[in-house]
């Protein structure tokens, strides 16, 4: 029996799901509120990086369009603290990551999906449309939904400790920043004020730097989420440079101040994200179901770059179950939830603890990583495997055991 799948949202989750289904000759329709052209012309949506496991899925789906090493980065450079006590160290990936402006990435994958027989419908959807869509499709997947559509899935309160954004965000693409050698992303922490992630990214004019300022409410950097580039471009840039010099000198020292500017006026995003995990199953009429995916299922603060990666992971698991299962019923939905749960919840929990003031054990771990390369590389590679990271960070005892074990291994190797 043919399965007809309706997918609301043309983000990473919706597209990876749709592409997998078309690979397996399953009918898939993506419903989105914007055309590919509108996405390409729009404001910067995020600064998402794709780690190696997500790149593996792109290869499997036949959409590895950016395989050239010039688009990749191979390490995380860490910078923590201020003044003479600042720690600076590097963790190396086993395999590289990359960041492609989603205004390039999503339209390209939309074209791939249509070329493979997938259908894209452009229209806004809200909760009142679900009953009609349930008549058209055997399963609905909701991977994008503003307002009440996303909220149709119940909040998992035990996994959602915050009711407001924990950081005030400024994300933007800049020219005039020299890349590190070797090429890597930089994670800089200014205690009590916020974090800054610098990611090499491919955008319309070539390679640039994506700066994601994660600003602590009430801290010295919070104003960066409010100042407007279009009101005073020169003043905006001067403010950014001053804050970088004071709080994130590891990045400021790579800037050509004469060339430093937004790549384009719409290459900026400001605001905040409230982390939330939602129940992933919604029963509709006549025994049919909707399943949450992507940000509708789990919204994480972008601090650790987990959003697009767990969206891709979850989408492919869902696609595998759609293709192989005999019925898209309650049992099917339960199987999907169980298979996705470990990685998704681990990514959410890990991100949430990093939004808190660091515990003594996290501080000790940071210091240990600065002089134990094995520990630092493992921490870095675990960005691919949040469940492994959570195994090590879920309690003070686990953190201490991890540090002790890697210290012993380093001593033996020496």
Secondary structure as the mmCIF struct_conf table of DSSP 4:
data_model
#
loop_
_struct_conf.conf_type_id
_struct_conf.id
_struct_conf.beg_label_comp_id
_struct_conf.beg_label_asym_id
_struct_conf.beg_label_seq_id
_struct_conf.end_label_comp_id
_struct_conf.end_label_asym_id
_struct_conf.end_label_seq_id
STRN STRN1 UNK A 4 UNK A 8
BEND BEND1 UNK A 11 UNK A 11
HELX_RH_AL_P HELX_RH_AL_P1 UNK A 12 UNK A 23
TURN_TY1_P TURN_TY1_P1 UNK A 24 UNK A 25
STRN STRN2 UNK A 27 UNK A 32
BEND BEND2 UNK A 33 UNK A 34
HELX_RH_AL_P HELX_RH_AL_P2 UNK A 36 UNK A 41
BEND BEND3 UNK A 42 UNK A 42
STRN STRN3 UNK A 50 UNK A 50
HELX_RH_AL_P HELX_RH_AL_P3 UNK A 52 UNK A 61
TURN_TY1_P TURN_TY1_P2 UNK A 62 UNK A 62
TURN_TY1_P TURN_TY1_P3 UNK A 65 UNK A 66
BEND BEND4 UNK A 68 UNK A 68
HELX_RH_3T_P HELX_RH_3T_P1 UNK A 69 UNK A 71
STRN STRN4 UNK A 72 UNK A 80
BEND BEND5 UNK A 81 UNK A 82
HELX_RH_3T_P HELX_RH_3T_P2 UNK A 83 UNK A 85
STRN STRN5 UNK A 87 UNK A 98
STRN STRN6 UNK A 100 UNK A 100
HELX_RH_AL_P HELX_RH_AL_P4 UNK A 102 UNK A 115
TURN_TY1_P TURN_TY1_P4 UNK A 116 UNK A 117
STRN STRN7 UNK A 119 UNK A 122
HELX_RH_3T_P HELX_RH_3T_P3 UNK A 127 UNK A 129
HELX_RH_AL_P HELX_RH_AL_P5 UNK A 130 UNK A 136
BEND BEND6 UNK A 138 UNK A 138
STRN STRN8 UNK A 139 UNK A 142
TURN_TY1_P TURN_TY1_P5 UNK A 147 UNK A 147
HELX_RH_AL_P HELX_RH_AL_P6 UNK A 148 UNK A 151
TURN_TY1_P TURN_TY1_P6 UNK A 152 UNK A 152
BEND BEND7 UNK A 153 UNK A 153
HELX_LH_PP_P HELX_LH_PP_P1 UNK A 154 UNK A 154
STRN STRN9 UNK A 155 UNK A 155
HELX_RH_3T_P HELX_RH_3T_P4 UNK A 157 UNK A 159
BEND BEND8 UNK A 163 UNK A 164
BEND BEND9 UNK A 166 UNK A 167
STRN STRN10 UNK A 168 UNK A 175
BEND BEND10 UNK A 176 UNK A 176
STRN STRN11 UNK A 177 UNK A 177
HELX_LH_PP_P HELX_LH_PP_P2 UNK A 178 UNK A 180
BEND BEND11 UNK A 181 UNK A 182
STRN STRN12 UNK A 184 UNK A 190
TURN_TY1_P TURN_TY1_P7 UNK A 191 UNK A 193
STRN STRN13 UNK A 194 UNK A 203
TURN_TY1_P TURN_TY1_P8 UNK A 204 UNK A 205
STRN STRN14 UNK A 206 UNK A 215
HELX_LH_PP_P HELX_LH_PP_P3 UNK A 216 UNK A 216
TURN_TY1_P TURN_TY1_P9 UNK A 217 UNK A 218
BEND BEND12 UNK A 219 UNK A 219
TURN_TY1_P TURN_TY1_P10 UNK A 220 UNK A 221
HELX_RH_3T_P HELX_RH_3T_P5 UNK A 222 UNK A 225
TURN_TY1_P TURN_TY1_P11 UNK A 226 UNK A 226
TURN_TY1_P TURN_TY1_P12 UNK A 229 UNK A 231
HELX_RH_AL_P HELX_RH_AL_P7 UNK A 233 UNK A 247
HELX_RH_AL_P HELX_RH_AL_P8 UNK A 249 UNK A 252
TURN_TY1_P TURN_TY1_P13 UNK A 253 UNK A 254
STRN STRN15 UNK A 255 UNK A 255
TURN_TY1_P TURN_TY1_P14 UNK A 257 UNK A 259
STRN STRN16 UNK A 261 UNK A 262
BEND BEND13 UNK A 263 UNK A 264
TURN_TY1_P TURN_TY1_P15 UNK A 265 UNK A 266
STRN STRN17 UNK A 268 UNK A 271
STRN STRN18 UNK A 276 UNK A 277
STRN STRN19 UNK A 278 UNK A 278
STRN STRN20 UNK A 281 UNK A 283
HELX_RH_3T_P HELX_RH_3T_P6 UNK A 285 UNK A 287
STRN STRN21 UNK A 289 UNK A 292
HELX_RH_AL_P HELX_RH_AL_P9 UNK A 294 UNK A 297
STRN STRN22 UNK A 298 UNK A 299
HELX_RH_3T_P HELX_RH_3T_P7 UNK A 302 UNK A 304
BEND BEND14 UNK A 305 UNK A 305
HELX_RH_AL_P HELX_RH_AL_P10 UNK A 307 UNK A 324
BEND BEND15 UNK A 326 UNK A 326
BEND BEND16 UNK A 329 UNK A 329
HELX_RH_AL_P HELX_RH_AL_P11 UNK A 330 UNK A 354
TURN_TY1_P TURN_TY1_P16 UNK A 355 UNK A 355
BEND BEND17 UNK A 356 UNK A 356
HELX_LH_PP_P HELX_LH_PP_P4 UNK A 357 UNK A 359
HELX_RH_AL_P HELX_RH_AL_P12 UNK A 360 UNK A 369
TURN_TY1_P TURN_TY1_P17 UNK A 370 UNK A 371
HELX_RH_AL_P HELX_RH_AL_P13 UNK A 373 UNK A 381
TURN_TY1_P TURN_TY1_P18 UNK A 382 UNK A 383
BEND BEND18 UNK A 384 UNK A 384
HELX_RH_AL_P HELX_RH_AL_P14 UNK A 386 UNK A 393
BEND BEND19 UNK A 394 UNK A 395
HELX_RH_AL_P HELX_RH_AL_P15 UNK A 396 UNK A 413
#
